[in-house]
Amino acid sequence: MTAEQWMELDSQYIAHSYGRFPIVADAGSGSVLTDVNGKEYIDFGAGIGVTSFGYADPVWKEAVISQVEKLQHTSNVYYTQPCIKLAQMLCEKTGMSKVFFTNSGAEANECAIKAARKYAEEKKGKEYTTILTLDGSFHGRTVTTLAATGQLHYHEMFQPLTTGFVHGDTEDLEKFKNTVRNEKLAGILIECVQGEGGVNVLSPAFVQGIAQICQDENILLMVDEVQTGNGRTGKLYSYMHYGVEPDIVSTAKGLGGGLPIGVTMFSEKLKDIFAPGDNGSTFGGNPVVCAGACTVLARLTDDFLAQIEKKGQMMRDYLTGKPGIEGVDGLGMMLGVRTKKKAIDVVKACNEAGLLCLTAKDKVRLMPPLNISEDDLAKGLEILAKACAD
Ligand SMILES: Cc1ncc(COP(=O)(O)O)c(C=O)c1O
């Protein structure tokens, strides 16, 4: 079948909620994706920050295939080894005390919200249910995580959403404090780098200010690391750039290396928040997914994280000051390029020229595989610079 025929079938049978680019992916190897016509693309999107070690990474593949051959699923009424190993590794690497496994970022945030509400009800009282999030934030597409998302255009058409969410002013600590004073808060949920909101890096003063408020007012600090986590910003989790200690951390995307995963991590004070029946997931902690995730996490060593910072800096240095580029925002290998041309037009031109990248609001968003070779990185950057200038 031709690419056009595949696209036609897609539009006939798949509910139309994605604006797809006209590329029918067929295979991938390392940082290169091949479409059904055999055209190759260097991938600076990595499946929206998911394929952390690229396509068909041999270490990840070997772990996944051997686990598939051994045992693919049991449900959570039995113990399985890969999820226990992954949980231990996550806790040892972060200092968090316990984790809960789900299948996606939205579910990880749902779990975070449930835990925060239960904790606040027990410790502060039944009326302390509200979660404060930030303007410009994105926390998922379920009815509850949409309510958490501080971008009101996502809310249209889907009312009524789950109640108990308010949105505070990003980067205005005084206004933010006013909101805190007026609400009965269970928790404050933030992304340290707002991904879907446009790769906006929160300032240390703002994040540390929020952490201080949480401490002073006995409010849980919750960090959404769905997009920023697992090495993407050059630290294991982006909150680690800020010297703050969250009570709850949610993550997903890049941890699975290409298979669906969600994780909610709890600090010591919340480690016993759930009792049997409080939360659940048929597939959460699936052994195949977790076997792959263990190989991702094991390789995010300090040396490797330093390489991410270095490559991110190299990308910035290359792009900064190039014709058609107004600036580069972001942290590590999660970058948002401000372009003179419309970001979507730059992405389309890149696709034509053999480079995949993403948009985030009015920026071109770059999230290459963390282990991309310097050669592929250089080739991709050259295509991008040309697309911005033409
Ligand atoms: C910060 C953040 N939180 C939550 C989500 C939702 O994750 P998922 O699509 O896996 O449900 C996303 C997805 O882009 C995200 O960027």
PDBQT file of the ligand as one rigid body, heavy atoms in Angstrom, charges set to zero:
ROOT
HETATM    1  C1  LIG A 401       3.912  17.640  31.718  1.00  0.00    +0.000 C 
HETATM    2  C2  LIG A 401       2.959  16.616  31.202  1.00  0.00    +0.000 A 
HETATM    3  N1  LIG A 401       2.113  16.019  32.056  1.00  0.00    +0.000 NA
HETATM    4  C3  LIG A 401       1.242  15.079  31.636  1.00  0.00    +0.000 A 
HETATM    5  C4  LIG A 401       1.181  14.694  30.322  1.00  0.00    +0.000 A 
HETATM    6  C5  LIG A 401       0.223  13.634  29.892  1.00  0.00    +0.000 C 
HETATM    7  O1  LIG A 401       0.924  12.470  29.599  1.00  0.00    +0.000 OA
HETATM    8  P1  LIG A 401       0.248  11.288  28.772  1.00  0.00    +0.000 P 
HETATM    9  O2  LIG A 401       0.031  11.773  27.386  1.00  0.00    +0.000 OA
HETATM   10  O3  LIG A 401       1.246  10.165  28.859  1.00  0.00    +0.000 OA
HETATM   11  O4  LIG A 401      -1.029  10.954  29.471  1.00  0.00    +0.000 OA
HETATM   12  C6  LIG A 401       2.052  15.294  29.394  1.00  0.00    +0.000 A 
HETATM   13  C7  LIG A 401       1.999  14.921  27.974  1.00  0.00    +0.000 C 
HETATM   14  O5  LIG A 401       2.501  15.581  27.111  1.00  0.00    +0.000 OA
HETATM   15  C8  LIG A 401       2.970  16.270  29.846  1.00  0.00    +0.000 A 
HETATM   16  O6  LIG A 401       3.809  16.881  29.011  1.00  0.00    +0.000 OA
ENDROOT
TORSDOF 0
